[in-house]
């Protein structure tokens, strides 16, 4: 089975320095990151090599060169495996990749890389088409992919595959021709049809005297040159035919995925590279969860999938090596990915117990403890981890009133359900270079010996000799990478805001005694006063988050 193993792009669109994406076996490649980070440019680089247009003849625009600089040279290299077609004069070499270079004003250079490391400029269509990429997004919806708009649509590819298989058996071809000739004879028996044919030819001959071609009607459903183009695909509901216009975009996306998977399994032995740009668009959350699970199952079944997404439902830590965090810095688009060994080594480096941390179980451990809510952190510029929902609900309100809007600044506040989980999720997010801040209190409930708090503090780099003092703090302690809310978050807020207790009692009479609901209600009702100790503390916390890197 032909597979794409790796692509490296350089000086292409927003990508300046060599950017590498690996394609692990039996798992999707998931590109995540903020808007305009360059995810779509990675997709375009893949499709440039394996898409419908031959790379050698691709007409590139100024914006295809990094920084619109025509002096730059676009370089895209790929590594592949499992190719059947060979290279060389005696077909003695295996194809191990492709190389593409583009320089403004010159013909594009497109070569195959032989297994002796030499470049071969004679790249046949058969060789290049051993891996075909199909992009499914808002520009190429289901009605396009299931039409004959071009020879590169999914339906065109399927019918060509049908034709190839059929014509391998001459007896079946002759049998079909005989049957269809009988069908044609029935049409000819209709008088109006014969009269129309005669009039059409007569009128065409009178109007266009110098034309050597005329018009002929042919109702044959098959001949050896039409590649089964009588085949039509349509949506159905309850046994009744529907139009594509009746389907929502989300439904079209799902059906296109199903069609592509069937094509790959039936004719390509899995050698289809299916690229889906934001599959979550137009789908409600439950449909997103179902589609994500379906995609992961298809990837495990061998279909090569590339996804861009802004939905945490399409992040599954079971497939960690396929996750690529894409972002843009001053030098262009960059990507961060990690495998099992990377995560394992980082856990050990940041204080994880070596007796309890095993390389073969570290990914299942994180995958089984993750939730879509926790994984939202992958879409944030910065993260604040809290031990419970009380701080998660109340903190953004306090911080916004003091001048820092966490939503506007792309800061995600995430409750990890207990002090013992702070270090675990800090490790994951900082492994991907996402600045992460830790908040907790010194309440000893469920942490009588302080080990959970010690683990969190030592993980983020606090020297062990300083940890003991931090566990005895009874008031605010705001540092560069963490904040301790004294003995208890609510007690600290009551001491810091003179009106807190009164407002809390009023809220309790209206809303009941739920701890985190009350904390949020009080935060919403407190008035900002820059001279109050509590608001000064919140402003100090805001500045630490702003400075976090």
Secondary structure, DSSP 8 states (H G I E B T S, - for coil): --EEEEEEEESBTTB-S-EEEE--TTS-EEEE--TTSSHHHHHHHHHHHHSSS-GGG----GGGBGGG-TTSEEEEEEEEE---SEETTTT-EEEEEEEEEEETTS--EEEEEETTS-EES---HHHHTTSEEEEEBTTB-HHHHTS-SSTTSHHHHHHHHHHHHHHT-HHHHHHHHHHHHHHHHHHHT-HHHHHHHHHHHHHHHHH-TT-S--------S--TTSTTTT-----EETTEE--GGGS-HHHHHHHHHHHHHHHIIIIITT-EEEEEE-TTTT--HHHHHHHHHHHHHHHHTT-EEEEEES-GGG--GGGGGGEEEEEEETTEEEEE---HHHHHHHHHHTT--TTT--HHHHHHHHHHH--HHHHGGGG-SEEEEESSHHHHHHHHHHHHHTT--TTTTTEEEEE-SSGGGHHHHHHHHHHTT-EEEEEE----TT-TT-HHHHHHHHHTT--HHHHHHHTT--SEEE-SSEEEETT-HHHHHHHH-TTHHHHHHHHHHHH-S-HHHHHHHHHHHS---TTSHHHHHHHHHHHHHHH--
